[in-house]
Amino acid sequence: MSGVGPAGPSSASETAADVRQGRRTATAVLEEHLRRIAEREADVHAFNLVMEDQARSRAAEIDGMVAAGDDPGPLAGVPVALKDLLCTRGVPTTCSSRILAGWLPPYDATVVGRLAAAGAVFIGKTNMDEFAMGSSTEHSAFGPTRNPRCLGRVPGGSSGGSAAAVAAGFAPLALGSDTGGSIRQPAALCGVVGAKPTYGVVSRYGLVAFASSLDQIGPFAANVADAALLLDTISGHDPLDSTSLPASPPLASANLGRGADGLRVGVIAELAGAEGIAHDVASRLAEAVDALAAAGAKVEEISVPAVRYGLSAYYMIAPAEASSNLARYDGVRYGLRVPGADITEMYMATRSAGFGPEVKRRIMLGTYALSAGYYDAYYGKAQKVRTLIIRDFEEAYRSFDVLLSPTAPTTAFELGAKTADPLTMYLNDVCTIPSNLAGHPAISVPFGTGDDGLPVGVQVLAPALGETVMFQVAEVLEAAAPTGGGQ
């Protein structure tokens, strides 16, 4: 099996502590990661842009602060990779699409500003499925990303570049976005931790939108504690985002180390037994159940009936919102412009050349779902299904603190295996989509490997603002995970 190993020995929190105490320099930390990128990036293609000059300048700034006796913050000197749909001032932000060629954002996303204030060093912008539409990071205008665990396999998507960057040791931390599983599914396939927060916990200001009622920014990390640290750093109210929750969210890290004794865990029957769940994935889920029971949790199967309709509802709602959001890319205000005889022809030529096939497919599907005579039958009905999913989850959480399911139906599949059949690709998100529709948090934790030796992820779901207990359970699973891969 051709591939590269997991991230280096130091966690993000250890690295930050070393830099803050002067035991290591931010420059030395950065150069260590840049060496790994130089050795392996040509094979993996995790990045659209490696920000070497900016990162070196930033690391030197951090070292200067430490030398002057100042505290750079809780992520001092920690390299962080950014999914290439997070606006970074003066740095190309492409969404892995030709239509944003040459665009330099004039501002930073809120999460970028919060990470900078915490002392992070931005090491690069990561590859992704174009406009976050995909489950394999093969739908990128700049070519696919490969799974660092096995270079012939996909890393998952759409945040595959961020997951691969952490799995390959290119960065201890990365940010992705999750609209229907785009953090958790690649985390599972690459053997790292990935979390989607409660909708509104993390500001979406400066996130290039796919589906505005579903998108959330979240962390990738090599371990649960680092993921909690990153989430705590970027979360909190932002007046620039109208969907940002007004109150301060509970800390994701608050209950780490408390174990699972006495917690109530429900295994979602409809997802654990969903069509397409591979035998080896089901076996790892069963072992996770046993591990939680051994840790003192009360574990039972629970039915959440409406989740079986999640995939269908999502592929009405998300494309509908995308067709509206992507209307702004017209060749007039920014990015690519293809000349035409008149403005209509210019619009058509620009969008035809700028968007890839998957984006065009979803725009057309969404426009159809919103069109006169079809709105109620498709988009309106999908929103009713979304309400049923929310109600079924609310009922389940009356009896359980968290819920459990597989993250992805299988381990990482081969490059090119599903690109010709969109439906088989969409089915990769059957277990992750319900949390987006409900607006609830969920996290994928590596839990051993499948029959092919590649990582398997187990998903922990929690009610709105339930990140504290969600990370608590995730840490227990992490400690109990079978050794020999995915760690």
Secondary structure, DSSP 8 states (H G I E B T S, - for coil): --------SS-HHHHHHHHHTTSS-HHHHHHHHHHHHHHHHHHH--EEEE-HHHHHHHHHHHHHHHHTT----TTTT-EEEEETTB-BTTB---TT-GGGTT---SS--HHHHHHHHTT-EEEEEE--SGGG--SSS-S-TT----BTTBTTB---SSSHHHHHHHHTTS-SEEEEEESSSTTHHHHHHHTSEEEE--TTTB--TTB--SSTTT-EEEEEESSHHHHHHHHHHHBS--TT-TTS-SS----TTTTTTS--TT-EEEEEHHHHT-TT--HHHHHHHHHHHHHHHHTT-EEEEE--GGGGGHHHHHHHHHHHHHHHHGGG-SSSSSS-----SSHHHHHHHHHHHHS-HHHHHHHHHHHHHHSTTTTIIIIIHHHHHHHHHHHHHHHHTTT-SEEEEESSSSS--BTTSSTT-HHHHHGGGTTTHHHHHHT--EEEEEEEE-TTS-EEEEEEE--TT-HHHHHHHHHHHHHH--SSS--
